């Protein structure tokens, strides 16, 4: 038989029928209408219904059951066959709903289920439609959960992790899976989703994954060390009071030892830059989120070394300080008290993000909540330099 979908008299009628069948899952109970039918379309409808429609009629309507019956009699074909393959949208919606339900069941079985960050992440995926889009992507969500359930780690190269856990060294290198895992990690650590390579690296390293052992770096000043070529370089730089930047790759070449009584840690390079050229206590700058290189370097400290840690007075800085004090039993806060915060000029940017606790000094979080302002390290440079000089002086007196 001829292809009626190309016949001028049938083309619009069958297109309207297709839309109706897609909406209803193939039901013939509905009707379809044609606006301003031409002569060919008007004659087709008259032939189907047996009811005269005058020339110039503005709209004609016909029942799908009548179209089906006419096609069976006149062309020995039913309506569903005449319109050709069509989408069963109710079945698709039901399948998607079932897939979303299965994904939420998988999420409920995750080892992170019940954690506020995890529930926030899953709810965000559901609300913005990402969960629905993933329902059309096979096993993507399951693989994302598999990756998250294997985290955090301790400084494992990303390709090694991807091969071991996901069976593909490049699984986290690009594509939607990378973005979904990074989005989850941002929720986990209560930071904004990364917008650049450096922010991504920092977020991966928070989870214990090392994307690149050359990109993972530590910036230091006046930190003498022993152990191989890197130890010589660090000691020479410390003697000259010159800042020195090292990579995780260098740190892994030979065992390193840091024979110093105290190591000060700051967040912003401006503090280290202000101390450069002077004899001060050893200083490590995290440049934001501490890299694996920073943690590896601190792992080389001598027994009894005290880590004196500080960050900006914002919610991210409070979380980073709390994480450092929990990670290093020999760490103490450095100028991170409620009184330090209140003593600063109150002018600053409004605090952004979810509030955080300051377990080492609950008055700090209370003061920050009350003032609603962040205070960056740069505001304290003079005081911090005095501490670093005094630390070097006390070291020499020991």
Beta strands, then each sheet from edge to edge (+ up, - down):
strand 1: 31-35
strand 2: 59-63
strand 3: 156-157
strand 4: 209-210
strand 5: 217-221
strand 6: 244-247
strand 7: 262-266
strand 8: 283-285
strand 9: 306-309
strand 10: 331-333
sheet 1: 1+ 2-
sheet 2: 3+ 4+
sheet 3: 6+ 5- 8+ 7+ 9+ 10+
end
